[in-house]
Amino acid sequence: MADTRQAAEHGAVRWRGAPMEGQPQAAVLLLHGGRADGLQAPGERSPARLRMRPFVTAVERAVRPHPVAVGEVVYRVRGWNGERADAAVDAVAALDQVKAELGPVPVVLVGHSMGGRAALYAAAEPQVTGVVALAPWCVPGDPWQQFQGKCLVVLHDVSDKVTDPAASRAFAAAARAAGAQACEYQVHGSGHGMLRRAGDWQAVSTRMVLGMLGLRPFPEEVAAALVLRGEAPGGLDLRLPHRRELS
């Protein structure tokens, strides 16, 4: 991976919500998808960016009564670009911005596809306490040891043809073996773009964020999965509930 502290014209955080009063005590950053390669700047209305906007809105609405800041990570370029790992560089730069502006507050990352991969990398930063990875782009050899003592929830459609659901499950299992609190929802009938069952993706992701922030308890099946340790196999094939089923 590229040196995430390199001097560069980094991406930035675009803040979307301010807490009701006082200094934020936590932050949530959302990272949209991109491409394997590409040095052009992502367009303001690119499909990958628009796909994450409802997630931003859902999270912002849910944390509004609490001292939690919500922001989108704005990438410099649209691609990962091999060893440059541009999206990961930008994710770490965004965390540096959070620390500079808000102090060393805990941060939860929510990332889709390439943004999911960037979030998994950025979990090595001390401020990150949890990651919600949506159909993440997991590549054999990507690090997982950074999740020791942290929380990871993965959502992935079993029929995804763009990113590999088996690789996501393997990553979650490896993270758990390294000491993470980890579980995975297996989605059926949605696809990579999260357009089918979009409301369920958004509701469950938001609930996971609230759980990681300590603002609401996790659903029972998630709480049971997160206490598993080592090579325990359970909790990596949870059924994605419909939003009306969330208690």
Phi, psi and omega in degrees: 000147178295158177292112185286357176257007184299150177285120181200169176277089190286163168291180186217172175265130171256107183289135182244344181213144176244142178296164186300317181200156176077179181284135177303140179257355179197168179216152173236127177245135179247136185235119181277174181279184181194223183226163176297319181223147177157125182254004176280152176291139178293136180291152180302327182244034176293147181305320181298321181288317179295327181298330182270347184302317178297329176293319177301313181298316182297316180293316180302316181295320184290326183264001186306322180286357188243160180281067183232127177268144181236131180216157173258139174275125179259116181281153173286321181225163187274348185255161172285316173063057172054227184294345176295327179047051188303319182294324177292320176302315181292325178296317179292321177298323178296320177295323175299321178295318177302313181297320181293323186267326186245348186092184185281056181280153175294146183230135171252134180252138175235116184226142178249133172058242177300324176295329174295318178297317179298320179295321179296320176295314186291347177299346176291342181286138186302329182291335185283122179254340181197157179225133168253111185255118184256113182044052188291151175273096180258133182241133177308132182101344175297144184287147176231348184298339182293351182270002178304123179078006181243173185250135179225124173237125181249139170238127182208134176284134185292340181256013181302127180256358182262310173243156192268112179296329178294323178293324177297315180296319178298321178296314180299319179295319179293321178297318178298316179298333179274000177110012179277157162272113189222145171206169180217137170264128173263123184260146178234133173078032181238311183092177186291325187283353178062024182277322172277137186063031183303318181298325179290316176305313184292317182294316181291318179300316180297319179296323177295320177299314180298322177295316180293332178276353182076020182268338175212150177291151173292153170304154187304317184292329177287314179303319179294324180288324186288344178272352179288146183226168176063226183263020177303131188273347188288163172075013178251010180220040180292147177276129178293118181283160169285150186301331179290344180275345182289126181277000000 
